[in-house]
Amino acid sequence: MSKVVIAKDLYLGYKNEIIIEKGGFSLNSGDFVFLTGASGSGKTTIIRHLYGELRAKSGYLNIGGFDMIKIPKHKLTYLRRYIGVVFQDYKLIKEWNIEKNVRLPLMIAGIDEDLQQKKVSKLLSQVKLAHRADKYPYELSGGEQQRAAVIRAIINEPVLILADEPTGNLDDYSAKLVMDLFKFAHELGITVLIATHRLPQTFDIPYRNIHIEGKKIYEVS
Amino acid sequence: MKYLKNHIFLIVALVSILFSIETYFVFNKIVSTYEEKIAKNYTMIVVSKTKIEKLDFKNIAKIEQIDIKNSLENIKKQFKNFDIDKLKNNLPYFYKVHFKKFPTPIELKEIETELLSNPEIKKVESFRQNQNQVYNLLLIIKLITTIFMVIILFISFLLIVKQLEVWKFEHSERMYIMELFGAPFWFRSALLLKLAILDSMISIVIIFGIIEYILNSDMYKNLLTQLSITIDVNIFMDLAIFFFIALFISLVATFIVIFTKRDDYL
């Protein structure tokens, strides 16, 4: 099984503050991983380093064969086409409708427009958002926006999906629909890493749990 | 309406910059054409005890000796017993001094003083008061136009800075999200670049209307008639130059927005 993420002796943080000390973990292709820890423990910090928004202070972080500490800007741009990101606050483009928001990764990849349309229609129907395709984000509920955001992360079938507290703002019903989408991504063979402050009560697929406590990273299960 | 609200500062700034540049150039052209015209008609009279071969001033085009033969003939006719030959021997030499470019009042005064410092030169007549009134007025207008241009450029710069703030607020989030999904530079910037080109084109259309209105106005035509000059304004050439200036300014503004992230996305 190939490694999608390899992290060794990582020191992560901001300016003068160290959040993670000597952290190490790895993600295999097709893994489903929950990254847990208390608020402020460093879950978001890890996620931000994984999609290259922040650079590690020291150590080794390799994603898809790219050294994330030394990666040049143009290679990071390229790598990000293979990483889907989901945020607690959805980060949909507010002046675009849902259909166009979902289509974004396909547009960036330069996929044929007809194929884009087919993929978008199929996925929006799957999550019962087809009738909301021409609506703008502010016209949708939080749950609907988050489903659109997850679809956007999945649509280009990336290698890795990083989700930062994706259900933190949602009710149980919406949270379940969103988690079902991550399971669907897992079925497609995508590696999924979800940062959350609490593990789901029941989860019907095998998963790993990486936990952060006291600036250290532990593999719990 | 939303587009106008978000772009009005840049469009107003571009129109102001272009208008002030055009005003500056048109006035420069009017003044220099008028200078050429009056320089052709203007001469300074110099009276010297000895013959003058040349005067060492760079603005002087030529020195022409005034032939006083006709004046002496007239005197002879009026005063039959007058000894013209004696008068002729005692008369100084009279010269007309032609200039390449009409001298400014300061230059004129300097030349006059310099000439009079030569003991051989007895008198210099510059006809300063008669010649300079219109010219002085034009020089004042030219100075005001230059000051006006500097002020407009400064205010326009502030407007552009204000516009950048609005654009940063409006476009940063979209570009950030695109960047998260690996959008290349051209993809992230496409909308802003399109808007920059559109803003430049809108400014050019507005400035074309303003310049056409002014060039065809009675006030402008009367001014040229009063000065007895004609000015060739190649409006299409000016507009082409202005388009590049406007495009340059709006592209610089756009790239500042593209390359500077809002603090909350750092």
Interface residues (C-beta under 8 A of the other chain):
Chain A: Y51 E53 T77 Y78 L79 R80 R81 Y82 I83 G84 V85 K91 L92 I93 K94 E95 W96 L104 P105 M107 I108 R152
Chain B: E173 R174 I177 M178 E179 L180 F181 G182 A183 P184 F187
